[in-house]
């Protein structure tokens, strides 16, 4: 149904030129099995080569849909077997380009099974972790709203770590210097990107985390409470600076030059949007290689 061609795509990246095989499916659209596989939807990309360069320069990009009539360049971190090809009208001039899996790597988003998520507070990047417990006072998370709820697939709940406040306080600092760490089952993985979905409550914009840090570690056990065990890999936006609405995914955030596989990751909120007793979200998606 789809004419396919194997081409050699020449790009300039670090070295003068690199030959990369790309499989082309003409007159086709790509539909991933999960909408979260979308990396970016770029407009005014005036050529196929310019679009392919966008994908080539992104470690987690595997599939491209280029629509010539609108100069639209859509990037996915899904491979072809993680979606479907559908016929596009010839007048649209749409093609799908697959970079395949030349690095023999699989890019997926983390889905928690039985991993323990440790709530922490009074902690900043590089410093020792202090455990938070269930409760309503300083150094607690609200009962039933631990960090584990950020990985349960349920958009109706979310973590609420008070940090240096109690649940009656509503200061900007409430919920900052707080977060969690988690050790992922299986082999260490490279965190390449992440996405955060906002809390579902209509009043909850003030709880949106604005800035966060993420660290990685390959130590285990009690060593994970030590700040010296962690390596900072991200310090920046949580992707919710522009309000996406409630129970909505924020802007996908890429980790700069991801290369080291870690077994454990620690995330800390450094600022939130407004005045409330904690920072909160509904879900966090880690995209891993």
C-alpha positions as CSV (number, residue, x, y, z in Angstrom):
1,X,0.0,0.0,0.0
2,X,2.8,2.4,0.8
3,X,5.8,2.8,-1.6
4,X,9.0,2.6,0.4
5,X,12.4,3.7,-0.4
6,X,15.7,3.4,1.5
7,X,17.7,6.6,1.3
8,X,21.0,7.8,2.7
9,X,20.5,11.1,4.4
10,X,23.6,13.3,4.7
11,X,23.7,15.7,7.6
12,X,26.3,17.9,9.3
13,X,26.6,17.1,13.0
14,X,29.9,17.4,14.9
15,X,31.8,15.8,12.1
16,X,31.4,17.2,8.6
17,X,29.0,14.5,7.3
18,X,27.3,11.4,8.6
19,X,25.5,8.8,6.5
20,X,22.2,7.8,8.2
21,X,19.8,5.3,6.6
22,X,16.2,6.5,6.5
23,X,13.1,4.5,5.4
24,X,10.6,6.6,3.5
25,X,6.8,5.9,3.3
26,X,5.2,8.2,0.7
27,X,1.6,9.4,0.8
28,X,1.3,8.4,4.5
29,X,0.5,9.7,8.0
30,X,1.9,8.2,11.2
31,X,-0.4,7.7,14.1
32,X,1.4,6.6,17.4
33,X,-0.4,4.2,19.7
34,X,0.0,6.8,22.5
35,X,-0.3,10.5,22.0
36,X,2.5,11.1,24.5
37,X,5.0,9.8,21.9
38,X,4.7,13.3,20.2
39,X,8.0,15.2,20.6
40,X,7.1,18.4,18.7
41,X,5.0,19.7,15.9
42,X,7.0,22.3,14.0
43,X,5.6,24.7,11.4
44,X,7.3,26.6,8.6
45,X,9.9,23.9,8.0
46,X,10.5,24.5,4.3
47,X,12.2,21.3,3.3
48,X,12.3,17.6,4.1
49,X,16.0,17.8,4.8
50,X,15.5,20.6,7.4
51,X,12.8,18.5,9.0
52,X,15.0,15.4,9.1
53,X,17.8,17.4,10.7
54,X,15.4,18.3,13.5
55,X,14.9,14.6,14.2
56,X,18.6,13.6,13.7
57,X,19.7,16.1,16.3
58,X,17.3,14.7,18.9
59,X,18.5,11.6,20.7
60,X,14.9,10.3,21.2
61,X,13.5,11.0,17.8
62,X,12.8,8.0,15.6
63,X,9.9,8.9,13.3
64,X,9.1,12.0,11.3
65,X,5.9,13.0,9.5
66,X,6.6,15.8,6.9
67,X,3.6,17.4,5.2
68,X,4.8,19.3,2.2
69,X,1.8,21.4,1.5
70,X,1.8,23.0,5.0
71,X,5.5,22.7,5.7
72,X,4.7,20.9,8.9
73,X,7.3,18.7,10.6
74,X,6.0,16.3,13.3
75,X,8.6,14.4,15.4
76,X,7.9,11.3,17.4
77,X,10.0,9.2,19.8
78,X,7.9,6.2,18.8
79,X,9.2,3.7,16.3
80,X,7.1,2.4,13.5
81,X,6.0,-0.6,15.5
82,X,4.6,1.7,18.1
83,X,2.0,3.2,15.8
84,X,0.2,2.8,12.5
85,X,0.6,4.2,9.0
86,X,-2.4,5.5,7.3
87,X,-2.9,6.6,3.7
88,X,-2.7,10.3,3.0
89,X,-4.1,12.0,-0.1
90,X,-1.5,12.6,-2.8
91,X,-2.4,16.3,-2.9
92,X,-1.2,16.7,0.7
93,X,2.3,15.6,-0.1
94,X,2.8,13.8,3.2
95,X,5.5,11.3,3.9
96,X,6.7,9.3,6.9
97,X,10.5,8.9,7.6
98,X,11.8,6.3,9.9
99,X,15.3,6.4,11.4
100,X,14.7,2.9,12.8
101,X,16.8,1.8,15.7
102,X,20.3,2.1,14.5
103,X,21.6,2.4,18.1
104,X,19.8,-0.7,19.2
105,X,18.1,1.3,21.9
106,X,14.5,1.3,23.0
107,X,12.9,4.6,24.0
108,X,9.9,4.2,26.4
109,X,8.2,6.1,29.1
110,X,8.5,4.8,32.7
111,X,5.5,3.1,34.1
112,X,5.8,2.3,37.8
113,X,5.1,-1.3,38.9
114,X,6.2,-2.0,42.5
115,X,9.0,0.6,42.9
116,X,9.0,2.5,46.2
117,X,8.8,6.3,45.8
118,X,10.5,8.1,48.7
119,X,9.0,11.5,49.7
120,X,11.6,14.0,50.9
121,X,11.7,17.7,52.0
122,X,14.2,20.3,53.2
123,X,16.4,19.1,50.4
124,X,18.2,20.9,47.5
125,X,20.3,19.5,44.7
126,X,23.6,18.1,46.1
127,X,22.4,18.0,49.7
128,X,21.3,15.1,51.9
129,X,17.7,14.0,51.6
130,X,15.3,14.4,54.6
131,X,12.3,12.0,54.6
132,X,8.8,13.4,54.6
133,X,6.0,11.4,56.3
134,X,2.2,11.4,56.1
135,X,0.6,14.2,58.0
136,X,-0.5,17.9,58.0
137,X,2.4,19.6,59.7
138,X,5.9,20.8,58.6
139,X,7.9,18.1,56.8
140,X,4.8,16.0,55.8
141,X,2.8,15.2,52.7
142,X,-1.0,15.3,53.0
143,X,-2.4,11.9,53.9
144,X,-3.0,9.9,50.7
145,X,-1.1,12.4,48.6
146,X,2.4,11.0,48.5
147,X,4.8,11.2,45.5
148,X,3.7,7.7,44.5
149,X,0.5,9.2,43.1
150,X,2.5,11.0,40.4
151,X,3.2,7.5,38.9
152,X,-0.2,5.8,39.3
153,X,-1.9,6.7,36.0
154,X,-4.7,8.4,37.9
155,X,-5.4,12.0,36.9
156,X,-7.7,12.6,39.8
157,X,-5.0,12.6,42.4
158,X,-1.5,13.9,42.9
159,X,1.3,14.5,45.5
160,X,1.0,17.3,48.0
161,X,4.3,17.7,50.0
162,X,4.0,20.7,52.3
163,X,7.8,21.1,52.7
164,X,8.5,23.8,55.3
165,X,4.8,24.6,55.8
166,X,1.8,23.0,57.4
167,X,-1.4,22.4,55.5
168,X,-3.0,25.6,56.6
169,X,-0.1,27.8,55.3
170,X,-0.3,29.3,51.8
171,X,3.1,30.8,51.1
172,X,5.1,30.7,47.9
173,X,7.8,28.6,49.6
174,X,5.4,25.9,50.6
175,X,6.2,22.7,48.7
176,X,9.6,23.9,47.5
177,X,12.8,22.1,48.5
178,X,10.6,19.0,48.4
179,X,10.1,16.1,46.1
180,X,11.0,12.4,45.9
181,X,13.5,9.8,44.7
182,X,12.9,6.5,43.1
183,X,15.0,3.5,42.1
184,X,13.8,1.9,38.9
185,X,13.5,-1.8,38.4
186,X,15.9,-3.5,36.0
187,X,19.0,-2.1,34.4
188,X,19.9,1.6,34.7
189,X,18.4,3.8,32.1
190,X,19.2,7.2,30.6
191,X,16.6,9.9,31.3
192,X,16.2,11.7,28.0
193,X,13.1,13.8,28.6
194,X,10.2,14.3,30.9
195,X,6.7,15.7,30.9
196,X,4.4,16.8,33.7
197,X,0.6,16.8,33.8
198,X,-1.0,19.6,35.8
199,X,-3.3,18.9,38.8
200,X,-6.9,18.3,38.0
201,X,-8.5,20.8,40.5
202,X,-9.9,23.9,38.9
203,X,-8.2,26.0,41.7
204,X,-4.9,24.2,41.4
205,X,-2.9,26.4,39.0
206,X,-1.2,28.0,42.1
207,X,0.3,24.5,42.9
208,X,1.9,24.0,39.5
209,X,5.7,23.5,39.9
210,X,7.5,26.0,37.9
211,X,11.2,25.1,38.3
212,X,12.7,21.8,39.3
213,X,16.0,19.9,39.6
214,X,16.6,16.3,38.6
215,X,19.6,14.2,39.7
216,X,20.7,10.6,39.0
217,X,22.6,8.0,41.1
218,X,23.9,4.5,40.7
219,X,24.4,3.9,44.5
220,X,21.8,2.1,46.5
221,X,20.2,1.7,50.0
222,X,21.0,4.3,52.6
223,X,23.6,5.9,50.4
224,X,20.8,7.5,48.4
225,X,20.0,9.8,51.4
226,X,23.5,11.4,50.9
227,X,23.7,14.5,48.6
228,X,27.1,13.3,47.5
229,X,25.5,10.3,45.9
230,X,23.6,12.3,43.3
231,X,24.7,13.9,40.0
232,X,22.7,16.9,38.7
233,X,21.4,16.4,35.2
234,X,18.6,19.0,34.9
235,X,17.9,22.4,36.5
236,X,15.1,24.3,34.8
237,X,11.4,24.5,33.9
238,X,8.9,21.8,34.8
239,X,7.1,22.6,31.6
240,X,4.1,24.3,33.2
241,X,5.2,28.0,33.0
242,X,2.5,28.5,30.4
243,X,-0.7,27.2,31.9
244,X,-1.8,24.1,29.9
245,X,-5.1,23.9,31.7
246,X,-6.1,21.4,34.3
247,X,-5.2,17.7,34.1
248,X,-3.2,18.6,30.9
249,X,0.3,17.8,29.8
250,X,2.8,20.6,30.0
251,X,5.6,21.2,27.5
252,X,7.9,18.3,27.0
253,X,11.3,19.1,28.5
254,X,14.5,17.5,27.1
255,X,17.6,16.6,29.2
256,X,20.6,18.3,27.7
257,X,23.1,15.8,26.3
258,X,21.7,12.7,28.0
259,X,24.3,10.0,28.2
260,X,24.7,8.4,31.6
261,X,22.4,5.6,32.7
262,X,21.2,5.9,36.3
263,X,19.4,3.4,38.4
264,X,17.8,6.1,40.7
265,X,16.4,9.5,40.1
266,X,15.7,12.4,42.5
267,X,13.3,15.3,41.6
268,X,13.0,18.4,43.7
269,X,10.7,21.4,43.2
270,X,12.5,24.7,43.5
271,X,9.6,27.1,42.8
272,X,5.9,26.9,42.2
273,X,3.3,29.2,40.6
274,X,1.4,30.8,43.4
275,X,0.3,30.8,47.1
276,X,-0.8,27.4,48.4
277,X,0.2,24.8,51.0
278,X,2.1,22.6,48.5
279,X,3.3,22.1,45.0
280,X,1.4,19.4,43.0
281,X,0.7,17.7,39.7
282,X,-1.3,14.8,38.5
283,X,1.4,12.7,36.8
284,X,5.0,12.7,35.8
285,X,6.3,10.9,32.7
286,X,10.0,10.0,32.5
287,X,11.1,9.2,28.9
288,X,14.0,6.8,29.1
289,X,16.5,5.2,26.8
